[in-house]
Amino acid sequence: MVILFNICGYIAIFMILTNIILILIGEDLIIYFGLYSKYPKLAKYIQFQLTLRKYLLRFYIVYIYFLILILITVNIFMFSYDYLYIS
């Protein structure tokens, strides 16, 4: 049971890290290609997306710390579970 919990946790951490990397690469690509100057009509939409991505980045960072904390807590509990409740 613990193995499945750890695998699910590691998969979630991998997906969160992938999202963080994609957010950072997306911002760099927008700046590199100069989409503000090439598409001035879409500049307001691009600015909104960048603002939204900043909030998503903060959310993902908090979420990954929360997930790691849960994984560590459950692993410590399961490690000590057999030793605490022996009759």
N, CA, C and O atoms as a GROMACS GRO file, in nm:
protein
  348
    1MET      N    1   0.082  -0.120   0.000
    1MET     CA    2   0.000   0.000   0.000
    1MET      C    3   0.087   0.127   0.000
    1MET      O    4   0.057   0.224  -0.069
    2VAL      N    5   0.193   0.122   0.078
    2VAL     CA    6   0.283   0.237   0.084
    2VAL      C    7   0.354   0.258  -0.048
    2VAL      O    8   0.380   0.371  -0.089
    3ILE      N    9   0.387   0.148  -0.115
    3ILE     CA   10   0.455   0.158  -0.243
    3ILE      C   11   0.367   0.230  -0.345
    3ILE      O   12   0.415   0.315  -0.419
    4LEU      N   13   0.240   0.198  -0.349
    4LEU     CA   14   0.148   0.265  -0.442
    4LEU      C   15   0.133   0.412  -0.406
    4LEU      O   16   0.127   0.498  -0.495
    5PHE      N   17   0.127   0.442  -0.277
    5PHE     CA   18   0.117   0.581  -0.234
    5PHE      C   19   0.241   0.659  -0.276
    5PHE      O   20   0.230   0.772  -0.325
    6ASN      N   21   0.359   0.600  -0.259
    6ASN     CA   22   0.483   0.667  -0.300
    6ASN      C   23   0.489   0.686  -0.450
    6ASN      O   24   0.531   0.792  -0.498
    7ILE      N   25   0.449   0.585  -0.526
    7ILE     CA   26   0.451   0.598  -0.672
    7ILE      C   27   0.357   0.709  -0.718
    7ILE      O   28   0.392   0.789  -0.804
    8CYS      N   29   0.238   0.714  -0.661
    8CYS     CA   30   0.144   0.821  -0.696
    8CYS      C   31   0.200   0.958  -0.659
    8CYS      O   32   0.186   1.054  -0.734
    9GLY      N   33   0.264   0.966  -0.542
    9GLY     CA   34   0.325   1.092  -0.500
    9GLY      C   35   0.438   1.135  -0.592
    9GLY      O   36   0.448   1.253  -0.626
   10TYR      N   37   0.522   1.041  -0.631
   10TYR     CA   38   0.633   1.075  -0.721
   10TYR      C   39   0.583   1.114  -0.860
   10TYR      O   40   0.641   1.202  -0.924
   11ILE      N   41   0.478   1.051  -0.906
   11ILE     CA   42   0.420   1.088  -1.035
   11ILE      C   43   0.363   1.230  -1.027
   11ILE      O   44   0.379   1.308  -1.121
   12ALA      N   45   0.296   1.262  -0.916
   12ALA     CA   46   0.241   1.397  -0.898
   12ALA      C   47   0.354   1.500  -0.893
   12ALA      O   48   0.342   1.608  -0.952
   13ILE      N   49   0.462   1.469  -0.822
   13ILE     CA   50   0.576   1.561  -0.816
   13ILE      C   51   0.636   1.580  -0.955
   13ILE      O   52   0.671   1.692  -0.992
   14PHE      N   53   0.648   1.472  -1.031
   14PHE     CA   54   0.701   1.482  -1.167
   14PHE      C   55   0.612   1.571  -1.254
   14PHE      O   56   0.663   1.653  -1.331
   15MET      N   57   0.481   1.556  -1.243
   15MET     CA   58   0.390   1.639  -1.324
   15MET      C   59   0.398   1.785  -1.282
   15MET      O   60   0.394   1.874  -1.367
   16ILE      N   61   0.409   1.812  -1.153
   16ILE     CA   62   0.419   1.950  -1.106
   16ILE      C   63   0.549   2.013  -1.155
   16ILE      O   64   0.549   2.127  -1.201
   17LEU      N   65   0.659   1.939  -1.146
   17LEU     CA   66   0.786   1.993  -1.195
   17LEU      C   67   0.783   2.017  -1.345
   17LEU      O   68   0.841   2.114  -1.394
   18THR      N   69   0.715   1.930  -1.418
   18THR     CA   70   0.700   1.951  -1.563
   18THR      C   71   0.621   2.078  -1.591
   18THR      O   72   0.657   2.155  -1.680
   19ASN      N   73   0.514   2.102  -1.515
   19ASN     CA   74   0.436   2.225  -1.533
   19ASN      C   75   0.519   2.349  -1.500
   19ASN      O   76   0.510   2.450  -1.571
   20ILE      N   77   0.599   2.342  -1.395
   20ILE     CA   78   0.682   2.456  -1.358
   20ILE      C   79   0.783   2.485  -1.469
   20ILE      O   80   0.804   2.601  -1.506
   21ILE      N   81   0.845   2.382  -1.522
   21ILE     CA   82   0.942   2.400  -1.630
   21ILE      C   83   0.876   2.457  -1.754
   21ILE      O   84   0.931   2.546  -1.819
   22LEU      N   85   0.757   2.408  -1.788
   22LEU     CA   86   0.686   2.460  -1.905
   22LEU      C   87   0.646   2.606  -1.887
   22LEU      O   88   0.649   2.683  -1.983
   23ILE      N   89   0.609   2.645  -1.767
   23ILE     CA   90   0.576   2.785  -1.741
   23ILE      C   91   0.698   2.873  -1.761
   23ILE      O   92   0.689   2.978  -1.825
   24LEU      N   93   0.811   2.830  -1.707
   24LEU     CA   94   0.932   2.910  -1.720
   24LEU      C   95   0.981   2.917  -1.864
   24LEU      O   96   1.025   3.023  -1.910
   25ILE      N   97   0.975   2.806  -1.936
   25ILE     CA   98   1.015   2.806  -2.077
   25ILE      C   99   0.920   2.891  -2.161
   25ILE      O  100   0.964   2.960  -2.252
   26GLY      N  101   0.791   2.885  -2.131
   26GLY     CA  102   0.693   2.965  -2.205
   26GLY      C  103   0.719   3.114  -2.192
   26GLY      O  104   0.709   3.187  -2.290
   27GLU      N  105   0.753   3.159  -2.071
   27GLU     CA  106   0.784   3.300  -2.052
   27GLU      C  107   0.908   3.339  -2.131
   27GLU      O  108   0.912   3.446  -2.193
   28ASP      N  109   1.009   3.255  -2.128
   28ASP     CA  110   1.131   3.285  -2.204
   28ASP      C  111   1.104   3.289  -2.354
   28ASP      O  112   1.160   3.374  -2.424
   29LEU      N  113   1.020   3.201  -2.404
   29LEU     CA  114   0.988   3.201  -2.547
   29LEU      C  115   0.911   3.326  -2.588
   29LEU      O  116   0.935   3.381  -2.695
   30ILE      N  117   0.820   3.371  -2.504
   30ILE     CA  118   0.744   3.493  -2.534
   30ILE      C  119   0.838   3.612  -2.542
   30ILE      O  120   0.825   3.696  -2.631
   31ILE      N  121   0.932   3.618  -2.449
   31ILE     CA  122   1.027   3.729  -2.450
   31ILE      C  123   1.125   3.715  -2.567
   31ILE      O  124   1.156   3.814  -2.633
   32TYR      N  125   1.173   3.594  -2.593
   32TYR     CA  126   1.272   3.572  -2.699
   32TYR      C  127   1.218   3.608  -2.838
   32TYR      O  128   1.285   3.674  -2.916
   33PHE      N  129   1.096   3.565  -2.867
   33PHE     CA  130   1.038   3.592  -2.997
   33PHE      C  131   0.977   3.731  -3.007
   33PHE      O  132   0.934   3.771  -3.116
   34GLY      N  133   0.971   3.806  -2.898
   34GLY     CA  134   0.920   3.942  -2.900
   34GLY      C  135   0.775   3.949  -2.945
   34GLY      O  136   0.740   4.029  -3.031
   35LEU      N  137   0.692   3.867  -2.887
   35LEU     CA  138   0.552   3.861  -2.929
   35LEU      C  139   0.476   3.989  -2.899
   35LEU      O  140   0.372   4.015  -2.959
   36TYR      N  141   0.527   4.070  -2.804
   36TYR     CA  142   0.462   4.197  -2.776
   36TYR      C  143   0.468   4.291  -2.896
   36TYR      O  144   0.370   4.357  -2.930
   37SER      N  145   0.584   4.296  -2.960
   37SER     CA  146   0.599   4.389  -3.072
   37SER      C  147   0.543   4.333  -3.203
   37SER      O  148   0.497   4.408  -3.288
   38LYS      N  149   0.548   4.201  -3.218
   38LYS     CA  150   0.497   4.140  -3.342
   38LYS      C  151   0.344   4.139  -3.347
   38LYS      O  152   0.286   4.156  -3.454
   39TYR      N  153   0.282   4.120  -3.233
   39TYR     CA  154   0.135   4.112  -3.227
   39TYR      C  155   0.082   4.210  -3.122
   39TYR      O  156   0.048   4.169  -3.011
   40PRO      N  157   0.076   4.337  -3.155
   40PRO     CA  158   0.032   4.436  -3.054
   40PRO      C  159  -0.114   4.418  -3.012
   40PRO      O  160  -0.151   4.456  -2.901
   41LYS      N  161  -0.198   4.361  -3.099
   41LYS     CA  162  -0.337   4.340  -3.060
   41LYS      C  163  -0.351   4.230  -2.954
   41LYS      O  164  -0.444   4.231  -2.875
   42LEU      N  165  -0.258   4.137  -2.954
   42LEU     CA  166  -0.261   4.029  -2.856
   42LEU      C  167  -0.176   4.058  -2.733
   42LEU      O  168  -0.165   3.973  -2.644
   43ALA      N  169  -0.117   4.176  -2.726
   43ALA     CA  170  -0.027   4.209  -2.615
   43ALA      C  171  -0.098   4.206  -2.481
   43ALA      O  172  -0.042   4.161  -2.381
   44LYS      N  173  -0.223   4.254  -2.479
   44LYS     CA  174  -0.298   4.254  -2.353
   44LYS      C  175  -0.328   4.111  -2.309
   44LYS      O  176  -0.321   4.080  -2.190
   45TYR      N  177  -0.361   4.024  -2.403
   45TYR     CA  178  -0.387   3.883  -2.372
   45TYR      C  179  -0.259   3.814  -2.325
   45TYR      O  180  -0.262   3.735  -2.231
   46ILE      N  181  -0.148   3.844  -2.390
   46ILE     CA  182  -0.020   3.784  -2.351
   46ILE      C  183   0.019   3.831  -2.211
   46ILE      O  184   0.068   3.752  -2.131
   47GLN      N  185  -0.003   3.958  -2.182
   47GLN     CA  186   0.027   4.011  -2.048
   47GLN      C  187  -0.060   3.944  -1.943
   47GLN      O  188  -0.012   3.914  -1.833
   48PHE      N  189  -0.186   3.921  -1.974
   48PHE     CA  190  -0.276   3.850  -1.882
   48PHE      C  191  -0.227   3.707  -1.858
   48PHE      O  192  -0.229   3.658  -1.745
   49GLN      N  193  -0.183   3.642  -1.964
   49GLN     CA  194  -0.132   3.505  -1.950
   49GLN      C  195  -0.006   3.501  -1.863
   49GLN      O  196   0.010   3.410  -1.782
   50LEU      N  197   0.081   3.598  -1.879
   50LEU     CA  198   0.203   3.602  -1.797
   50LEU      C  199   0.169   3.626  -1.650
   50LEU      O  200   0.231   3.567  -1.562
   51THR      N  201   0.072   3.712  -1.624
   51THR     CA  202   0.029   3.735  -1.486
   51THR      C  203  -0.032   3.609  -1.428
   51THR      O  204  -0.004   3.574  -1.313
   52LEU      N  205  -0.113   3.542  -1.505
   52LEU     CA  206  -0.174   3.417  -1.459
   52LEU      C  207  -0.067   3.310  -1.434
   52LEU      O  208  -0.078   3.234  -1.338
   53ARG      N  209   0.033   3.306  -1.518
   53ARG     CA  210   0.140   3.207  -1.502
   53ARG      C  211   0.222   3.232  -1.376
   53ARG      O  212   0.270   3.138  -1.313
   54LYS      N  213   0.238   3.358  -1.338
   54LYS     CA  214   0.310   3.388  -1.214
   54LYS      C  215   0.236   3.332  -1.094
   54LYS      O  216   0.297   3.276  -1.003
   55TYR      N  217   0.104   3.348  -1.094
   55TYR     CA  218   0.024   3.293  -0.984
   55TYR      C  219   0.024   3.140  -0.986
   55TYR      O  220   0.028   3.076  -0.882
   56LEU      N  221   0.018   3.082  -1.106
   56LEU     CA  222   0.025   2.936  -1.117
   56LEU      C  223   0.160   2.882  -1.069
   56LEU      O  224   0.166   2.778  -1.005
   57LEU      N  225   0.266   2.954  -1.099
   57LEU     CA  226   0.398   2.914  -1.054
   57LEU      C  227   0.406   2.912  -0.902
   57LEU      O  228   0.458   2.818  -0.843
   58ARG      N  229   0.354   3.016  -0.839
   58ARG     CA  230   0.350   3.019  -0.692
   58ARG      C  231   0.265   2.906  -0.637
   58ARG      O  232   0.303   2.843  -0.539
   59PHE      N  233   0.152   2.881  -0.698
   59PHE     CA  234   0.064   2.773  -0.653
   59PHE      C  235   0.134   2.637  -0.664
   59PHE      O  236   0.127   2.556  -0.571
   60TYR      N  237   0.199   2.613  -0.775
   60TYR     CA  238   0.268   2.484  -0.794
   60TYR      C  239   0.382   2.466  -0.696
   60TYR      O  240   0.405   2.355  -0.648
   61ILE      N  241   0.454   2.572  -0.665
   61ILE     CA  242   0.563   2.561  -0.569
   61ILE      C  243   0.509   2.526  -0.430
   61ILE      O  244   0.564   2.439  -0.362
   62VAL      N  245   0.403   2.593  -0.388
   62VAL     CA  246   0.341   2.561  -0.258
   62VAL      C  247   0.286   2.420  -0.260
   62VAL      O  248   0.298   2.347  -0.161
   63TYR      N  249   0.225   2.380  -0.370
   63TYR     CA  250   0.166   2.247  -0.382
   63TYR      C  251   0.272   2.138  -0.374
   63TYR      O  252   0.249   2.033  -0.313
   64ILE      N  253   0.388   2.160  -0.434
   64ILE     CA  254   0.492   2.058  -0.432
   64ILE      C  255   0.549   2.045  -0.290
   64ILE      O  256   0.579   1.933  -0.247
   65TYR      N  257   0.565   2.155  -0.218
   65TYR     CA  258   0.610   2.145  -0.080
   65TYR      C  259   0.508   2.073   0.007
   65TYR      O  260   0.543   1.990   0.091
   66PHE      N  261   0.381   2.103  -0.014
   66PHE     CA  262   0.274   2.036   0.061
   66PHE      C  263   0.273   1.887   0.032
   66PHE      O  264   0.258   1.807   0.124
   67LEU      N  265   0.290   1.849  -0.093
   67LEU     CA  266   0.291   1.708  -0.131
   67LEU      C  267   0.412   1.635  -0.072
   67LEU      O  268   0.398   1.522  -0.025
   68ILE      N  269   0.527   1.698  -0.073
   68ILE     CA  270   0.646   1.637  -0.013
   68ILE      C  271   0.627   1.620   0.136
   68ILE      O  272   0.667   1.517   0.192
   69LEU      N  273   0.567   1.718   0.202
   69LEU     CA  274   0.541   1.708   0.345
   69LEU      C  275   0.446   1.592   0.376
   69LEU      O  276   0.467   1.518   0.472
   70ILE      N  277   0.344   1.576   0.295
   70ILE     CA  278   0.251   1.464   0.314
   70ILE      C  279   0.321   1.331   0.292
   70ILE      O  280   0.302   1.238   0.369
   71LEU      N  281   0.401   1.321   0.188
   71LEU     CA  282   0.474   1.196   0.160
   71LEU      C  283   0.568   1.160   0.274
   71LEU      O  284   0.574   1.044   0.315
   72ILE      N  285   0.641   1.257   0.326
   72ILE     CA  286   0.733   1.230   0.437
   72ILE      C  287   0.656   1.188   0.561
   72ILE      O  288   0.696   1.094   0.630
   73THR      N  289   0.545   1.255   0.590
   73THR     CA  290   0.466   1.222   0.708
   73THR      C  291   0.408   1.082   0.700
   73THR      O  292   0.416   1.007   0.797
   74VAL      N  293   0.352   1.046   0.586
   74VAL     CA  294   0.295   0.912   0.570
   74VAL      C  295   0.403   0.805   0.575
   74VAL      O  296   0.381   0.698   0.633
   75ASN      N  297   0.518   0.832   0.516
   75ASN     CA  298   0.626   0.734   0.521
   75ASN      C  299   0.678   0.714   0.663
   75ASN      O  300   0.706   0.601   0.702
   76ILE      N  301   0.692   0.820   0.739
   76ILE     CA  302   0.734   0.807   0.879
   76ILE      C  303   0.630   0.730   0.959
   76ILE      O  304   0.664   0.644   1.040
   77PHE      N  305   0.503   0.762   0.936
   77PHE     CA  306   0.396   0.691   1.006
   77PHE      C  307   0.398   0.542   0.972
   77PHE      O  308   0.387   0.458   1.062
   78MET      N  309   0.410   0.508   0.846
   78MET     CA  310   0.409   0.367   0.807
   78MET      C  311   0.536   0.294   0.852
   78MET      O  312   0.532   0.175   0.880
   79PHE      N  313   0.647   0.365   0.860
   79PHE     CA  314   0.770   0.304   0.907
   79PHE      C  315   0.759   0.268   1.055
   79PHE      O  316   0.809   0.164   1.098
   80SER      N  317   0.694   0.355   1.131
   80SER     CA  318   0.683   0.330   1.276
   80SER      C  319   0.554   0.259   1.314
   80SER      O  320   0.534   0.230   1.432
   81TYR      N  321   0.467   0.232   1.221
   81TYR     CA  322   0.335   0.173   1.252
   81TYR      C  323   0.350   0.033   1.313
   81TYR      O  324   0.284   0.003   1.412
   82ASP      N  325   0.432  -0.052   1.255
   82ASP     CA  326   0.446  -0.187   1.307
   82ASP      C  327   0.509  -0.190   1.445
   82ASP      O  328   0.476  -0.276   1.526
   83TYR      N  329   0.597  -0.098   1.471
   83TYR     CA  330   0.669  -0.098   1.598
   83TYR      C  331   0.587  -0.036   1.710
   83TYR      O  332   0.611  -0.068   1.827
   84LEU      N  333   0.494   0.049   1.680
   84LEU     CA  334   0.416   0.114   1.784
   84LEU      C  335   0.300   0.028   1.834
   84LEU      O  336   0.262   0.039   1.951
   85TYR      N  337   0.245  -0.056   1.751
   85TYR     CA  338   0.123  -0.126   1.787
   85TYR      C  339   0.143  -0.277   1.798
   85TYR      O  340   0.055  -0.354   1.760
   86ILE      N  341   0.256  -0.319   1.849
   86ILE     CA  342   0.279  -0.461   1.872
   86ILE      C  343   0.224  -0.496   2.010
   86ILE      O  344   0.256  -0.431   2.109
   87SER      N  345   0.141  -0.600   2.015
   87SER     CA  346   0.078  -0.640   2.142
   87SER      C  347   0.161  -0.744   2.212
   87SER      O  348   0.124  -0.789   2.320
   0.00000   0.00000   0.00000
